[in-house]
Amino acid sequence: MLTNYAPVLILLGIAIAFAAGNLIISDLLGRKRLNTEKGSAYECGMDAVGSARIRLSIHFYLVAVLFILFDVEAIFLILWAVNAQEFAANGVGGVIFAEVTAFVAVLGLALAYVWRKGGLTWDR
């Protein structure tokens, strides 16, 4: 059973060795000119103002998580759209379409719920 995965494991080992090798070689052979400008934080060419430890509202994180959630679900819809013609050719197009319609309906209900609860407003 493991012999089926041997090429994948070999490729994974080569990729890890390549990445580690590049990091080690660049650390050994790279120039080490340290100064205060290189050590400072880069903020669009301007000096940093204030602390980096500011408190953000929980709504910022909620909107970010919702964006990631709906973005990943949009990828599922793209994959379905790419294969829709093949599904129709195999005779399961109607069943798959009904499942995708139910999926989109659940997404719509979730979005309506979050919108009604005020999860998408910034200034609360």
C-alpha positions in Angstrom: 0.0 0.0 0.0 2.8 2.4 0.8 4.4 1.8 -2.6 1.6 3.6 -4.2 2.5 6.8 -2.3 6.3 6.4 -2.8 6.5 8.9 -5.7 4.5 11.5 -3.8 6.7 11.0 -0.7 9.9 11.3 -2.8 8.6 14.5 -4.4 7.7 15.9 -1.0 11.2 15.0 0.3 12.9 16.7 -2.7 10.7 19.8 -2.2 11.5 20.1 1.5 15.2 19.5 0.9 15.3 22.1 -1.9 13.6 24.7 0.4 15.8 23.9 3.3 18.9 23.9 1.1 18.1 27.4 -0.3 17.6 28.8 3.2 20.8 27.3 4.5 22.9 28.4 1.5 21.5 31.9 1.5 22.2 32.2 5.2 25.8 31.0 4.8 26.7 32.9 1.6 24.5 36.0 2.0 25.8 39.4 3.0 25.2 40.4 6.6 25.1 44.2 6.7 23.0 45.0 9.6 22.0 48.6 10.3 19.1 50.5 12.0 17.3 51.1 8.7 17.1 47.4 7.9 15.9 46.6 11.4 13.1 49.1 11.4 9.5 48.2 10.3 8.6 49.3 6.8 5.4 51.3 6.5 5.1 52.5 2.9 8.4 54.5 3.1 7.3 56.4 6.2 8.4 56.2 9.8 6.3 54.0 12.0 3.9 56.0 14.3 2.4 54.6 17.4 2.4 51.1 18.7 1.8 48.0 16.7 -0.3 46.6 19.6 -3.6 48.3 18.9 -7.0 46.8 19.9 -9.3 46.0 17.0 -13.0 45.5 17.2 -14.3 41.9 17.1 -16.4 42.9 14.1 -13.2 43.2 12.0 -12.4 39.6 12.7 -16.0 38.5 12.1 -16.1 40.1 8.6 -12.7 38.6 7.8 -13.8 35.1 8.8 -17.1 35.5 6.8 -15.1 36.7 3.8 -12.9 33.6 3.9 -15.9 31.4 4.4 -17.8 32.7 1.5 -14.6 32.8 -0.7 -14.0 29.1 -0.1 -17.6 28.3 -0.9 -17.3 30.3 -4.1 -14.4 28.1 -5.1 -16.7 25.1 -4.8 -19.2 26.7 -7.1 -16.5 27.4 -9.7 -15.4 23.8 -9.6 -19.0 22.7 -10.1 -19.4 25.1 -13.0 -16.3 23.8 -14.7 -17.6 20.2 -14.5 -21.3 20.9 -15.1 -21.2 19.9 -18.7 -19.6 16.5 -17.8 -22.3 16.0 -15.2 -25.0 16.6 -17.7 -23.3 14.2 -20.2 -23.3 11.4 -17.5 -27.0 11.9 -16.7 -26.6 13.2 -13.2 -26.9 16.9 -14.1 -30.3 17.3 -12.6 -29.3 15.8 -9.3 -26.1 17.8 -9.1 -28.0 21.0 -10.0 -30.5 20.3 -7.2 -27.7 19.8 -4.7 -25.9 23.0 -5.8 -29.1 24.9 -5.6 -29.6 23.7 -2.0 -26.0 24.7 -1.3 -26.5 28.2 -2.6 -29.8 28.5 -0.7 -28.0 27.6 2.6 -25.4 30.2 1.7 -28.0 32.8 1.0 -29.8 32.0 4.3 -26.5 32.3 6.2 -25.7 35.6 4.6 -29.2 37.0 5.3 -28.8 35.9 9.0 -25.4 37.5 9.4 -26.7 40.7 7.6 -29.8 40.9 9.8 -27.8 40.4 13.0 -25.5 43.3 11.9 -22.4 41.2 11.5 -21.3 43.1 8.4 -21.5 46.6 9.9 -18.2 48.3 10.8 -19.4 51.1 13.1 -21.1 49.3 15.9 
